[in-house]
Amino acid sequence: MLFRKEADFDLARRLRLEEGASLGEVFAFVSGLYFRGKLAYARRFGMDDPGRSASLVITSARGLLPSSTEIRLHDLEEFGRSPIDARDPRYSTPLAADATRLNSQLREEAQIVLLGSIATSKYVELLVDVFGDRLCFPEAFVGMGDMQRGAAMLRAAESGVELTYVTARGAVRSRAAAKKGKPK
């Protein structure tokens, strides 16, 4: 829809123009409730250090980008050309580099809260390797689908009650693994 030349709604127009649109806004349009929930939750509970965004987005070709990063259609095309596969260096190299840089800049007690899918190997293992026990996720996410997680994050942001986190390293991250009694 965003790529159609006939698309005359505000977001499509801005993506075609010099001004662009924020990465967060575009991903929220594409992913709907799921990404809107992530943004609302990160805005409510994320802690910005001066000069650093509390809300970073994993991209397919450029590692971690602040959700406020302005993008255009050519950026979306670039993202579409790079597979989200931890074995593909076009994806894993910039992600690992950005995560390593971020890890070196954080206060010792800082946590990294992963609001994405926790049962995937697309990025969890790579991020655990970099962040170690700092990487955590909302415990309630185990067994939830995208829309359920999005709704849970929106409810938490609206109520002001932060979700409970567990460390990602060694955690049960899927309903199937929980039934078997071992981490995935």
C-alpha positions in Angstrom: 0.0 0.0 0.0 2.8 2.4 0.9 4.5 1.9 -2.4 1.4 2.5 -4.6 1.8 5.8 -6.5 -2.0 6.3 -6.2 -1.8 6.1 -2.4 -2.9 9.5 -1.3 -3.0 9.2 2.5 -0.6 11.3 4.6 2.0 8.6 5.5 2.4 7.4 1.9 2.8 11.0 0.7 5.4 11.7 3.3 7.4 8.6 2.5 7.6 9.7 -1.2 8.7 13.2 -0.2 11.9 14.5 1.2 10.5 14.8 4.8 9.9 11.0 5.2 8.2 9.5 8.2 9.5 8.0 11.4 10.5 4.3 11.4 8.2 3.7 14.4 5.2 5.3 12.6 5.9 3.2 9.4 6.3 0.0 11.3 3.1 0.7 13.4 1.2 1.2 10.1 2.6 -2.1 8.7 2.3 -4.1 11.9 -0.8 -2.5 13.4 -1.6 -3.2 17.1 1.6 -5.2 17.7 4.0 -2.4 16.9 1.7 0.4 18.3 1.9 -1.6 21.6 5.7 -1.7 21.5 6.0 2.1 20.9 3.5 3.0 23.6 5.2 0.7 26.1 8.7 2.0 25.3 7.5 5.6 25.5 5.9 5.0 28.9 8.6 2.8 30.6 11.8 3.3 28.5 14.5 5.4 30.1 16.4 7.7 27.8 20.0 8.4 28.6 20.9 11.9 27.2 21.5 11.6 23.5 20.2 8.0 23.3 16.7 6.7 22.4 14.9 4.4 24.7 13.2 2.8 21.8 15.4 1.0 19.3 14.1 -1.0 16.4 15.8 -4.1 14.9 16.0 -3.6 11.2 16.9 -6.1 8.5 19.8 -4.1 7.0 20.9 -1.4 9.4 21.1 -3.0 12.9 19.4 -1.0 15.7 17.8 2.3 14.8 15.9 4.7 17.0 12.1 4.5 16.4 12.3 8.3 15.6 14.6 7.7 12.6 13.2 9.3 9.5 12.9 6.9 6.6 11.6 7.1 3.0 10.4 4.5 0.5 14.0 3.7 -0.7 14.8 2.7 2.9 11.9 0.3 3.0 13.1 -1.1 -0.3 16.5 -1.7 1.3 14.9 -3.4 4.3 13.0 -5.6 2.0 16.1 -6.8 0.2 17.9 -8.1 3.3 16.6 -11.3 4.9 16.0 -11.4 8.6 18.3 -14.4 9.2 20.9 -14.6 11.9 23.1 -16.6 9.5 23.1 -13.7 6.9 25.9 -11.2 7.6 23.8 -8.4 5.9 21.5 -8.7 8.9 23.6 -10.0 11.7 26.8 -7.9 11.3 25.1 -4.5 11.7 22.8 -5.8 14.5 25.8 -7.3 16.5 27.9 -4.2 16.0 25.1 -1.8 17.2 24.3 -4.1 20.1 27.9 -4.3 21.1 28.3 -0.5 20.9 25.1 0.0 23.0 26.2 -2.6 25.6 29.6 -0.8 26.1 27.8 2.6 26.6 25.2 1.4 29.2 25.4 1.8 32.9 26.3 -1.4 34.7 22.8 -1.9 36.2 20.9 -1.2 32.9 18.6 -3.7 31.4 17.7 -4.2 27.8 14.0 -5.1 27.5 13.2 -7.1 24.3 9.6 -6.4 23.2 9.8 -8.5 20.1 9.1 -12.1 19.5 11.0 -14.1 22.2 10.6 -17.5 20.7 12.5 -16.8 17.5 16.1 -17.5 16.7 16.2 -14.5 14.4 17.8 -12.2 17.0 17.4 -13.6 20.5 20.6 -15.7 20.6 22.7 -12.9 19.0 21.4 -10.4 21.5 21.9 -12.8 24.5 25.5 -13.3 23.3 26.1 -9.5 23.4 24.0 -8.4 26.4 24.1 -11.6 28.5 21.9 -11.4 31.6 21.0 -7.7 30.9 18.7 -8.9 28.1 15.2 -9.6 29.5 11.7 -9.7 28.3 8.2 -9.5 29.8 7.4 -12.9 31.4 3.8 -12.7 30.2 5.0 -12.9 26.6 5.6 -16.7 26.8 3.0 -18.3 24.7 1.5 -15.1 23.4 1.0 -14.2 19.7 1.9 -10.8 18.2 -1.5 -9.3 18.7 -1.8 -10.5 22.3 1.6 -9.0 23.1 0.7 -5.7 21.4 -2.5 -5.5 23.4 -0.7 -6.4 26.7 1.8 -3.6 26.1 -0.9 -1.1 25.3 -2.8 -2.0 28.5 0.4 -1.8 30.5 1.3 1.6 29.0 -2.2 2.9 29.6 -2.4 1.7 33.2 1.1 2.7 34.1 1.9 -0.7 35.5 5.1 -2.1 34.0 5.2 -5.8 33.1 7.4 -8.2 35.1 10.7 -9.2 33.3 12.8 -12.3 33.2 16.3 -12.7 31.9 16.4 -14.1 28.4 19.4 -16.3 28.9 18.1 -19.8 29.6 14.5 -18.7 30.0 11.5 -20.6 28.8 10.5 -18.5 25.8 7.7 -20.6 24.2 4.6 -22.5 25.3 6.0 -25.7 23.8 9.2 -25.4 25.7 7.3 -24.7 28.9 5.3 -27.9 28.4 8.5 -29.9 27.9 10.0 -28.1 30.9 13.1 -26.8 29.2 14.3 -23.5 27.6 14.0 -22.9 23.9 
